[in-house]
Amino acid sequence: MKRLTRAFAAVAAVSAVALSAACSSGVSTPQSSSDPTVATGIEFPAGSTMARIQDAGTIRIGTKFDQPLFGLKNPITGNPEGFDAEMGKLIAAKLGIPANKIEWVETVSANREPFLEQGRVDAVIATYTINDKRKQVIDFGGPYYIAGQSLMVQAGNPEAITGPDDLSGKNVCSVEGSASSTNIRDLVPTTNVVLFDSYSKCSDALKNGQVQAVTTDNTILAGLRSLDPDSFELVDTTFTQEPYGIGIAKGREDLVAFIDDSLQQAFDNGEWSTAWDDTAGKILGDAPAPPRLDSY
């Protein structure tokens, strides 16, 4: 379970006060009616990560560009759309940065930690499961959603796959650097795991018969199927818990605390559920209860 150390307790408290001030100090006109309200008049402690981002006037957010419902690139605007993108807009707005000042950086599963370590992004919001291995390298804000790993098969389920036990000896697709690929190897060592750099390529491989199933989070699979419902179906099972967090480089515990404060406020005031209903909820249904921030 994630806990802030005493060394950063004061910084966390200042962040909370600053966030509260943002809510009471007035707002600017949003970029569009669907974007979060941008805080104005907010001040952060000198030298803090939040002050640096605010002074720059932009925040660099790594996210996926091929993930329907969570982060799918709009071919006209070039910006990602989906629940992850809305979480990025929400955090930016709390920092006083409007959506049109976000620098979106395409980030695939395999380069999420490197992009943070190299300073190429300020945060990664990319269906990013919090786990102990990753927490050795980076920190996480959140979780902001709990998914579960599942399976997608060809329409009609010709291989009669009902769960991981049916995958022995079969070709199953996942993505390089994903927790899903590790999980399925651990659960079914006799599975032949085929790896690509994106789940859209897994969908193509399933459609042409190169693999018999695709495995990743149920939320991602639902988004992929929504693009071609006549070709695919979802197996009605989940076999892991996947808490999605916001990745932050080590040494920026003040930003982690601020993100947690921002998420909690969004849980409480309905911004989080509205973001869900406007994106992933259109396929996955009503927003569930928000997760506890100290649960992972």
C-alpha angles and dihedrals in degrees: 000000000000117000131171114237121239089251090068100036092097092049090050090052092050089050090053091050091048091050091051090050090053090058094051101038099073135267138248127230110277119241089244136355091262097052123094118262110265118232117235133193092028119148127194130198112279111262094018122133090244092054091051092051092044092050090051089055092221141067125213111222123186115213141148121271098197102052112106114217092014110043119352121156114242105227092215103045097026090224126121119251129200143069095307090050090051090052088053092051090048094053091044091051091053087055090052094255119130121223093253090061095057115110105215114206118195107238126181126198095264097054103042096101095039092052090053095044092048093049093240091131136025094217140003119220104173115130083288114177116216110230138155095253093056092044088063088065106030141009129245137216114207142338096241097173139013116219130173132222115251143153138261121201138176116287110277090026095246092187092051092232112178101162146334092300089069095056100078110127093004130118110249123183128219137147131272113258094016126132087226093066091052093046095052092048090051094047098043112019090178092062117107102229114206113199131204131167094248138030092232087068089050089055090053091049091051093047094052094044098249088125132023097217144010119220129198137103116331090236093057092045091051089054093049092049091050088066093056111012094165092062103043144040133190124239108235098237142085123200106181141036115241113190109197115220138177109251118226129177118255115268095040100094089141090064091047089054091048092050091050090050090049093049093048090052090049090050091051100044098042099251090118095052091045090053089050094048091049094052128012092014091069087073104018098044134234120357114269123226109292115257123251110260094220095049098097 
